[in-house]
Each structure stands twice: as C-alpha cells, then as structure tokens.
Amino acid sequence: MKRTLIIGASKNPERYAYKAAERLLAHGHQIELLGLRDDKIFGQTIDTERKPYKELDTITLYVGPQRQPDYYDYVLSLKPHRVVFNPGTENPEFETLLQENGIEAEEACTLVLLGTGQY
C-alpha cells in the first residue's frame, strides 16, 4: 500500500484532510499526519514538527497555495513519488518545481482517487 503524508491534517471531522485520513486507513494505506496543532486522530499523532519521513509514496496537500511556499523545501527533501494537489490547493509554481525535481504533481481529489480505485 502507499505510505502517504497528509499536510494540513486536522482533527475536525468536517475537514477533507480528516476524511482523507479516515479513507486512506480504510483502504489499508499507512499515513503520516502534519498539521498546525498537536492532536490525535484514528490513534495516530498529528505532528506539528516537520519530520524527515522516509519512503513516502504520496504527499496529499490540504494547505492553500498562499501557505505552500513554506513547505517547498521540506516536500522536495522528502522525495515522494507524487504530490496530490486537492481542490483549492492548486499551485502552478509548486507543481513546476516538483516536476523539475522528478516528482509527479497531480491535481486531483484524494477522496475521489480512493473511491474510484485510482489511488
């Protein structure tokens, strides 16, 4: 299964990042969580510290384009296979930067990808 980092993780069940965490786990994927507040969901810790995760397949973004520049170097350092830009997070500048570094940038919805078997 695909090890996924959710950037913008939240304990609020109304947030899409929360729903994505729930669905990823239900589909058997391993998740890591990075958010603004220390918390726990589904028995997993939402980290506020940017850890050097290894062997990530996917990073799925739930942070708007205005806040993404703070994450550019961090995401590049993790060398994921791909970064999913969920609706509202699209960022042509970041997408180009990722592609220039050999990382797939995909404008898609993690929930839809999981629901249609395309994740």
C-alpha positions in Angstrom: 0.0 0.0 0.0 1.1 3.6 -0.4 2.6 5.5 2.5 1.1 8.9 2.5 1.8 12.2 4.3 -1.2 14.5 4.8 -0.1 18.1 5.0 -2.8 20.1 6.7 -4.1 17.3 8.8 -7.0 18.2 11.2 -9.0 16.5 14.0 -12.1 18.3 12.7 -14.3 15.6 11.1 -15.8 18.3 8.7 -12.4 18.9 7.1 -11.4 17.0 4.0 -8.0 16.2 5.4 -9.7 14.3 8.2 -11.9 12.5 5.8 -8.8 11.6 3.6 -7.0 10.2 6.7 -10.0 8.1 7.5 -10.4 6.8 3.9 -6.7 6.1 3.4 -6.6 4.0 6.6 -9.8 2.2 5.5 -8.1 1.3 2.2 -5.1 -0.1 4.0 -2.6 2.8 3.4 -0.1 3.9 6.0 -0.4 7.6 6.9 1.6 10.3 8.5 0.0 13.5 9.6 1.3 17.0 9.7 -0.8 19.9 11.0 -0.9 23.1 12.8 -1.9 21.6 16.2 -0.6 18.6 18.1 -3.5 16.1 18.3 -4.5 12.5 17.6 -7.0 11.0 15.1 -7.6 7.3 14.5 -4.9 6.5 17.1 -2.3 8.5 15.1 -0.5 11.7 16.1 -0.9 14.9 14.1 2.7 16.2 14.2 3.5 19.9 14.1 7.2 19.2 13.6 8.4 18.6 10.0 9.9 15.1 10.3 12.2 13.6 7.8 9.8 10.8 6.7 11.4 8.1 4.6 9.9 6.1 1.7 6.8 8.2 1.1 4.8 7.4 -2.0 2.5 10.3 -1.8 2.0 13.7 -0.1 -1.5 15.0 -0.3 -1.9 18.7 0.3 -4.7 20.4 2.3 -2.9 23.7 2.6 -3.8 26.6 0.3 -1.3 28.0 -2.2 -0.6 31.1 -0.2 0.9 28.9 2.6 2.7 26.4 0.4 6.0 28.3 -0.1 6.9 27.5 3.5 6.7 23.8 2.5 8.6 23.8 -0.8 12.0 22.8 0.5 10.5 20.4 3.0 8.4 18.5 0.4 11.4 18.4 -2.0 13.6 17.0 0.7 11.2 14.1 1.3 11.4 13.0 -2.3 7.9 11.5 -2.6 6.8 9.7 -5.8 4.0 12.3 -6.2 2.2 15.2 -4.6 -1.6 15.4 -4.9 -3.0 19.0 -5.1 -6.5 18.6 -3.7 -9.2 21.1 -4.9 -8.3 24.6 -3.7 -4.6 23.8 -3.3 -3.6 24.0 -7.0 -0.3 25.9 -7.4 1.4 26.0 -10.8 4.6 27.4 -9.4 4.9 24.5 -6.9 3.8 21.9 -9.5 6.5 23.1 -11.8 9.1 23.0 -9.1 8.1 19.4 -8.2 8.2 18.3 -11.8 11.7 19.8 -12.3 12.8 17.7 -9.4 11.4 14.5 -10.8 8.3 14.4 -8.6 4.9 13.8 -10.1 2.4 16.7 -9.4 -1.2 15.7 -9.7 -4.3 18.0 -9.5 -6.9 15.6 -8.1 -9.0 14.8 -5.1 -7.6 12.1 -2.8 -11.1 11.1 -1.8 -12.2 10.6 -5.4 -9.0 8.8 -6.3 -9.7 6.3 -3.5 -13.3 6.0 -4.3 -12.6 5.2 -8.0 -9.7 2.8 -7.3 -7.2 5.2 -8.9 -5.1 5.9 -5.8 
